[in-house]
Amino acid sequence: MKLPIVAYGDPILKRVSVDIKPDFPNLKELIADMFETMYAARGVGLAAPQVGHSIRLFIIDATPFNDDEPDLKDFKKVFINAHMIDETGEKWPFNEGCLSIPDIREDIYRCSNIRISYLDENFVQHEESFKGLAARVIQHEYDHTDGKLFTDHLSPLRKRLIQKKLNDISKGIVKAEYKMKFPAVKKGR
């Protein structure tokens, strides 16, 4: 089932998410719905807060980047209770966007290498290192579970320059090709 994606301005996007246990209700369905939602919106990652759940869960399918980095062919993963161990390497810019912030893209600097601890969809523990675009997509989605958005990485001046667009998104004044939930739009309108 396609889920509505929570838009910029919703308080859930600024909350630090909580770890979950294997008995979290309907977890397998939630993961399947998140993949369906992400693919329908043409994204490469989606975090649970973006669909209204303040839990440490995010999914990634970075396969669309395999032309740039062949290692990303079939790079599809589920991250549960992820915790960043280390971020190293030179920071490099990449033009990022976010399904919760449609029509805004900005160059964001992130470290080129990460080490992360997480559980997969079967609650098997992993500790892995990632680099390049895989590291970037993971960092972007991981930020969501820490209550951060890519716009939080912008300079104050750059953020002021896009603030009207951000406010419009929270009011539903934006075109998205997928279902969204806007915090500043009253029900029944």
RODODO-63127 format. One record per residue (C-alpha): residue in three letters; chain; x, y, z negated. Coordinates in steps of 0.1 Angstrom, whole numbers, always signed. Layout:
BEGIN
@resn: Ala chain: A x: X y: Y z: Z
...
This chain:
BEGIN
@resn: Met chain: A x: +0 y: +0 z: +0
@resn: Lys chain: A x: +13 y: +34 z: +9
@resn: Leu chain: A x: +16 y: +56 z: -22
@resn: Pro chain: A x: +13 y: +94 z: -22
@resn: Ile chain: A x: +47 y: +111 z: -27
@resn: Val chain: A x: +49 y: +136 z: -55
@resn: Ala chain: A x: +59 y: +171 z: -42
@resn: Tyr chain: A x: +84 y: +196 z: -56
@resn: Gly chain: A x: +72 y: +213 z: -87
@resn: Asp chain: A x: +56 y: +183 z: -104
@resn: Pro chain: A x: +71 y: +179 z: -139
@resn: Ile chain: A x: +77 y: +142 z: -134
@resn: Leu chain: A x: +105 y: +150 z: -109
@resn: Lys chain: A x: +124 y: +169 z: -137
@resn: Arg chain: A x: +120 y: +141 z: -164
@resn: Val chain: A x: +148 y: +117 z: -173
@resn: Ser chain: A x: +134 y: +82 z: -165
@resn: Val chain: A x: +133 y: +53 z: -189
@resn: Asp chain: A x: +148 y: +18 z: -185
@resn: Ile chain: A x: +123 y: -10 z: -180
@resn: Lys chain: A x: +120 y: -47 z: -189
@resn: Pro chain: A x: +112 y: -76 z: -166
@resn: Asp chain: A x: +76 y: -77 z: -178
@resn: Phe chain: A x: +69 y: -41 z: -165
@resn: Pro chain: A x: +34 y: -44 z: -151
@resn: Asn chain: A x: +31 y: -51 z: -114
@resn: Leu chain: A x: +68 y: -44 z: -107
@resn: Lys chain: A x: +70 y: -66 z: -76
@resn: Glu chain: A x: +40 y: -48 z: -61
@resn: Leu chain: A x: +54 y: -14 z: -70
@resn: Ile chain: A x: +87 y: -22 z: -53
@resn: Ala chain: A x: +68 y: -35 z: -22
@resn: Asp chain: A x: +46 y: -4 z: -21
@resn: Met chain: A x: +77 y: +18 z: -25
@resn: Phe chain: A x: +93 y: +2 z: +6
@resn: Glu chain: A x: +61 y: +5 z: +26
@resn: Thr chain: A x: +58 y: +42 z: +15
@resn: Met chain: A x: +94 y: +50 z: +23
@resn: Tyr chain: A x: +93 y: +34 z: +58
@resn: Ala chain: A x: +60 y: +51 z: +66
@resn: Ala chain: A x: +76 y: +85 z: +57
@resn: Arg chain: A x: +108 y: +76 z: +76
@resn: Gly chain: A x: +130 y: +79 z: +45
@resn: Val chain: A x: +162 y: +59 z: +36
@resn: Gly chain: A x: +155 y: +60 z: -2
@resn: Leu chain: A x: +128 y: +65 z: -27
@resn: Ala chain: A x: +128 y: +67 z: -65
@resn: Ala chain: A x: +99 y: +57 z: -88
@resn: Pro chain: A x: +94 y: +93 z: -101
@resn: Gln chain: A x: +86 y: +103 z: -65
@resn: Val chain: A x: +56 y: +80 z: -66
@resn: Gly chain: A x: +45 y: +90 z: -102
@resn: His chain: A x: +65 y: +66 z: -124
@resn: Ser chain: A x: +90 y: +79 z: -148
@resn: Ile chain: A x: +111 y: +47 z: -147
@resn: Arg chain: A x: +147 y: +39 z: -137
@resn: Leu chain: A x: +139 y: +23 z: -104
@resn: Phe chain: A x: +149 y: +33 z: -69
@resn: Ile chain: A x: +151 y: +16 z: -35
@resn: Ile chain: A x: +174 y: +22 z: -5
@resn: Asp chain: A x: +175 y: +10 z: +31
@resn: Ala chain: A x: +204 y: +29 z: +47
@resn: Thr chain: A x: +203 y: +8 z: +79
@resn: Pro chain: A x: +195 y: +39 z: +100
@resn: Phe chain: A x: +230 y: +51 z: +92
@resn: Asn chain: A x: +247 y: +20 z: +106
@resn: Asp chain: A x: +257 y: +39 z: +138
@resn: Asp chain: A x: +279 y: +61 z: +116
@resn: Glu chain: A x: +290 y: +34 z: +92
@resn: Pro chain: A x: +286 y: -2 z: +105
@resn: Asp chain: A x: +288 y: -16 z: +70
@resn: Leu chain: A x: +253 y: -2 z: +64
@resn: Lys chain: A x: +236 y: -26 z: +88
@resn: Asp chain: A x: +210 y: -43 z: +67
@resn: Phe chain: A x: +220 y: -22 z: +36
@resn: Lys chain: A x: +187 y: -27 z: +17
@resn: Lys chain: A x: +188 y: -27 z: -21
@resn: Val chain: A x: +167 y: -23 z: -52
@resn: Phe chain: A x: +182 y: -6 z: -82
@resn: Ile chain: A x: +166 y: -11 z: -116
@resn: Asn chain: A x: +180 y: +6 z: -148
@resn: Ala chain: A x: +209 y: +20 z: -129
@resn: His chain: A x: +236 y: +38 z: -148
@resn: Met chain: A x: +264 y: +56 z: -131
@resn: Ile chain: A x: +298 y: +45 z: -143
@resn: Asp chain: A x: +321 y: +67 z: -122
@resn: Glu chain: A x: +320 y: +93 z: -94
@resn: Thr chain: A x: +354 y: +99 z: -78
@resn: Gly chain: A x: +370 y: +110 z: -46
@resn: Glu chain: A x: +368 y: +142 z: -26
@resn: Lys chain: A x: +335 y: +159 z: -26
@resn: Trp chain: A x: +322 y: +162 z: +10
@resn: Pro chain: A x: +291 y: +180 z: +24
@resn: Phe chain: A x: +262 y: +163 z: +41
@resn: Asn chain: A x: +229 y: +177 z: +52
@resn: Glu chain: A x: +204 y: +162 z: +28
@resn: Gly chain: A x: +166 y: +162 z: +27
@resn: Cys chain: A x: +141 y: +147 z: +3
@resn: Leu chain: A x: +106 y: +132 z: +8
@resn: Ser chain: A x: +94 y: +153 z: -22
@resn: Ile chain: A x: +107 y: +184 z: -5
@resn: Pro chain: A x: +96 y: +182 z: +32
@resn: Asp chain: A x: +110 y: +206 z: +58
@resn: Ile chain: A x: +140 y: +217 z: +37
@resn: Arg chain: A x: +175 y: +204 z: +44
@resn: Glu chain: A x: +207 y: +217 z: +28
@resn: Asp chain: A x: +244 y: +208 z: +28
@resn: Ile chain: A x: +251 y: +191 z: -5
@resn: Tyr chain: A x: +286 y: +182 z: -18
@resn: Arg chain: A x: +289 y: +148 z: -35
@resn: Cys chain: A x: +318 y: +126 z: -45
@resn: Ser chain: A x: +328 y: +100 z: -18
@resn: Asn chain: A x: +330 y: +70 z: -42
@resn: Ile chain: A x: +308 y: +57 z: -70
@resn: Arg chain: A x: +308 y: +28 z: -94
@resn: Ile chain: A x: +273 y: +19 z: -107
@resn: Ser chain: A x: +257 y: -7 z: -130
@resn: Tyr chain: A x: +222 y: -19 z: -121
@resn: Leu chain: A x: +198 y: -47 z: -121
@resn: Asp chain: A x: +183 y: -60 z: -88
@resn: Glu chain: A x: +147 y: -70 z: -83
@resn: Asn chain: A x: +153 y: -103 z: -100
@resn: Phe chain: A x: +169 y: -86 z: -130
@resn: Val chain: A x: +203 y: -99 z: -121
@resn: Gln chain: A x: +231 y: -76 z: -134
@resn: His chain: A x: +255 y: -60 z: -109
@resn: Glu chain: A x: +284 y: -36 z: -112
@resn: Glu chain: A x: +295 y: -24 z: -78
@resn: Ser chain: A x: +314 y: +3 z: -60
@resn: Phe chain: A x: +301 y: +21 z: -30
@resn: Lys chain: A x: +316 y: +47 z: -7
@resn: Gly chain: A x: +306 y: +71 z: +21
@resn: Leu chain: A x: +269 y: +74 z: +31
@resn: Ala chain: A x: +259 y: +44 z: +8
@resn: Ala chain: A x: +274 y: +63 z: -22
@resn: Arg chain: A x: +256 y: +95 z: -11
@resn: Val chain: A x: +222 y: +79 z: -7
@resn: Ile chain: A x: +226 y: +61 z: -41
@resn: Gln chain: A x: +236 y: +94 z: -58
@resn: His chain: A x: +206 y: +112 z: -43
@resn: Glu chain: A x: +181 y: +86 z: -55
@resn: Tyr chain: A x: +199 y: +81 z: -88
@resn: Asp chain: A x: +196 y: +118 z: -94
@resn: His chain: A x: +158 y: +114 z: -93
@resn: Thr chain: A x: +159 y: +90 z: -122
@resn: Asp chain: A x: +179 y: +116 z: -141
@resn: Gly chain: A x: +153 y: +144 z: -134
@resn: Lys chain: A x: +175 y: +161 z: -108
@resn: Leu chain: A x: +167 y: +171 z: -72
@resn: Phe chain: A x: +191 y: +179 z: -44
@resn: Thr chain: A x: +182 y: +215 z: -47
@resn: Asp chain: A x: +197 y: +215 z: -82
@resn: His chain: A x: +231 y: +212 z: -65
@resn: Leu chain: A x: +226 y: +244 z: -46
@resn: Ser chain: A x: +242 y: +277 z: -56
@resn: Pro chain: A x: +218 y: +301 z: -74
@resn: Leu chain: A x: +219 y: +324 z: -44
@resn: Arg chain: A x: +210 y: +296 z: -19
@resn: Lys chain: A x: +182 y: +284 z: -42
@resn: Arg chain: A x: +168 y: +320 z: -44
@resn: Leu chain: A x: +168 y: +321 z: -6
@resn: Ile chain: A x: +146 y: +290 z: -3
@resn: Gln chain: A x: +125 y: +296 z: -34
@resn: Lys chain: A x: +94 y: +308 z: -15
@resn: Lys chain: A x: +95 y: +276 z: +7
@resn: Leu chain: A x: +98 y: +255 z: -25
@resn: Asn chain: A x: +68 y: +273 z: -41
@resn: Asp chain: A x: +48 y: +268 z: -9
@resn: Ile chain: A x: +56 y: +231 z: -11
@resn: Ser chain: A x: +43 y: +228 z: -46
@resn: Lys chain: A x: +10 y: +245 z: -35
@resn: Gly chain: A x: +6 y: +222 z: -5
@resn: Ile chain: A x: +16 y: +247 z: +21
@resn: Val chain: A x: +37 y: +224 z: +41
@resn: Lys chain: A x: +33 y: +199 z: +69
@resn: Ala chain: A x: +42 y: +163 z: +60
@resn: Glu chain: A x: +35 y: +133 z: +81
@resn: Tyr chain: A x: +28 y: +112 z: +50
@resn: Lys chain: A x: +4 y: +115 z: +20
@resn: Met chain: A x: +16 y: +138 z: -7
@resn: Lys chain: A x: +5 y: +148 z: -42
@resn: Phe chain: A x: +9 y: +186 z: -48
@resn: Pro chain: A x: +12 y: +198 z: -84
@resn: Ala chain: A x: -3 y: +233 z: -78
@resn: Val chain: A x: -33 y: +221 z: -58
@resn: Lys chain: A x: -65 y: +216 z: -79
@resn: Lys chain: A x: -85 y: +185 z: -73
@resn: Gly chain: A x: -117 y: +190 z: -53
@resn: Arg chain: A x: -102 y: +217 z: -31
